[in-house]
Amino acid sequence: MSVQSAAADVDVDLKQLFASLARRWLRTVLVVLVVTGLAFALASLATRHYKAETQVEIVPRESVYTRPASNNSDTDKPILDEQGVATQVQIISSNEILKQVAQKLGLEKLPEFNDALDMSPLSRLLVLVGLKSDPMEIPTEERVLKKMHEKLNVYGVEKTRIIAIEFSSEDPKLAAAIPDDIAAAYIAGQGAAKLESNNAAADFLAPEIADLQRQVKDAEAKVAAYRAQSDLLMGGNNSVLATQQLSELSSELSKVRANRAAAEATADGVRKALQNGGSLDAVPEVLSSDLIQRLRERQVELRTNIADLSTTLLDNHPRIRALKSQLSDLDAQIRSEAQKVMKGLLMQAETAKARESQLVADVNTLKAASAQAGEQQVDLDALQRDAAAKRQQLELYLTNYREAASRQDRKYLPVDARIVSKASVPSEAYFPKIGPIVGAAFAASLLLMAVLTLLQELFSGRAMRPASGARFEPIDEVAMPATARSEPSGRLEPLIPGEAANRAAETPWPPETISDPEARPAAEPVTETESVPEPEPVVAARPRSVLGEIDIEKAAEKLIASGAARAIFVSPEGDEAAASAILVAREVSDAGLRVLLLDLTASGAASRPMLDSGLFPGITDLLVSQAQFSDVIHADLYSDCHVIPVGTADPVRAMRAADRLPIIMQSLTTAYDLVVVECGPADAQGISRLGGDATEVFLSMLEPDDEVAQAAVKLIENGYPDVTLVTPLGHEPPGTPGRRSAA
C-alpha cells in the first residue's frame, strides 16, 4: 500500500528521463560500436555453410496399360493424403536411407561428419578434464548419422504432394550430392519394398491356389453325391419335381371341386323345379337336351293346332280332346326327361366327388414328399454355395497370381515417386549472412543500451518530480494526552466534564503521543498562590483540543503516511462517535486508495449511513457461512469506499464463529489498501482478533469526559500504547458534484 501512496505523490519527468540518453550518448555509441564490431568479426570468421534442395513428387507411375484390372476403378482416388505424405517424409529421413548415403559417399572419413578425426587441442583438453564427452566413445556410424540429422531438413510442401529434401554442408558439392543420393536411395528403397511385397504375394498365392483347387473339387463332388443320394429330380423352372407335381395336382383338385359344386347346384335346382311343379325352362341343362327341345317343339305345334281348331270346334270335340291328350303326354315326357337330366347331374357330382377324394390323397402324399425334398434342397444349396465361394476365391487368386508372376518375371514395379528437381551446387553460402547479423547486433545493442540508461535514470530517482495536485503533505506524529507521572498505576485520572478547564491547567498535555512518555517534559508544579486561568470560550465551528485528539483530515493523513493496512476504531461513547470511522474511510478513499469499512457494531451505526439500509448481508452472514465475500461487500452510496455491514444472520451464531475473524481480516487486507474496522464500545480483548501488521488503533470521541479517558488508559495498559484519539466534530467534507454527505 505504501507503494501506491508514494506513487500518488510523484510523477515521472519524461523530459528529464529522455535527456539522460543525450547525456550518456558517448557510452551508448561506444558499446554499440564494440558489439557491432564483434558481430562483424565473428560473422566474417565463421565457417561458411551451403544448402541445396532436392524435390520428390509422390505420384502414381502405373500406366493405364499396365495397371491391374482390379485397380482400374481406383484411378480417381488420391494416392496419399496429408498423413501419407508425412509418413513418406519420415521414411526419407530414416536412418536406413542415411546409412546407405553415408556409406556411398564415405562421410565417416570427413571431419565435418566425424568429430573424432580432427579434434582441436582445446577440445582434447576439455575431454581430458571431463567438461566435454569423448566422441570416440560413440560409434562412428552413430556420430555420422547424428551430424546428418542435424544438417538434414525434410518437409512436405504445403497443399502439394512434393517433398523437399534440404541439406547443408561446408562443401557446396557435397551439399548438392547428399540430397540427390537420399532421393535416389528413397526411390530405390520403395522399389525394393514393392518387389519384396510382390514376391511375397506370389509365394503366398501359389500354395493357396493348390489348396483351393483341391477344396473346390471336393466341394463340387459333395454336391453331386448329395444330389444323387437324395434323388432330387429337377423339373421345369429349376424346381424340384415333387414340388412341381404338387402344384399341378393342387390346380386339378381345385377344378374338380368346382365342377362337383356346380353339378350339385344344378341337380338341386332341377329337383326343386320338379318337386314344386315349376317351369323347367329356367334350367340350362334341361334346355340343352336335344330330346327335350324336340318335345318342346311338338308341344308348341299341338298348342297351335288346338288354338286353330278352337275357332270352329268346341272343347268336347273328339279331335280337340285328342290333341289335348297328346299335349298332356308331352308334358309327362318332358318331366321324365328332366328327371333323367337330374340323375345325370347327380351322377356327375358323385364322380367329381370320388375324383376329389383321390386327388386329396395324392396331394397329401406329395406334400410329405415335397417337404422332405425342401429340406434336402436346403442342404444341397449350402453345399453349392460353399463350392461357388471356393471357386470364386480360386479364380481371384489365379488372377492375382498371374499378375504377380508376370511382374516378378519382368521385374516391372514402378515406384509412386519421382525426382522433379535435382539439387544444384550452391554458389552462395546461406550462413553466415554478414549484413543481417551486423544489423541485428547494431539494433539490439542500441535498444539494450537505451533501455538500461532509462532504467538507471528511473531507479536513481533523478527522473522523478512531485505530482501535481498531491493531496497530502508529510505530517508529524500527532500528540496524544499522557497519564500523570505521579500515578504509579499509569492510569489517567478520571475527568469530570465540568472540570475540564481546571484539569487542563493542573495536568498539562504536551503535543507528544501517549506512546512516548519519556519524551514528555516534566510538569511544572502549580503553587497554591497561582490563580487558575479562566477557560477560553469555545468556538462553535471548531472545538478546542482538550485531550490531544486529532480531526478527520489529520487521521487520514496519518494512515496514508504510515502505510497502515488496518485501522481499528473504538467508540466508547456509542453509535454517534462511529462517524469518525466513516469520515476517515471516505477521506482516505478520496485520496485514491482502495478502502473497505467493516462494521462490527451491534446496531450497524457505521454501515447504515453508507447504505441507507440495514437489511444487506454482512459480516454475520459471512461468519455463519451463509454468504460469500462477493455477497457481503457493498459500495458506499456517497464515495468510492466499500463497506461490509453487520448483516442479517443470528449474532449469537456469528459470535460462535468469531475465531474466523483473523482469517477474514487477512483476506480483506490482501484485497484492499486499508481496512477500517468500527468496533463500537469494545475493549482491548475484543479487538485482539482484528490486529496484525501495520495496524493503527483510534479512539473516537465526541466530548472529553472520563469515559473516553478511561477507555484510552485501558487500551494503553492492555498492549495498545499507540492509541490515537480522533473526533469527527468540525469536519466538513469537500463538496463534490453529484455527491452528498451521509456522515
Summary of the structure (lengths in Angstrom):
residues: 743
radius of gyration: 62.7
end to end distance: 25.8
largest distance: 204.8
contacts: 2144
relative contact order: 0.10
helix: 56%
strand: 9%
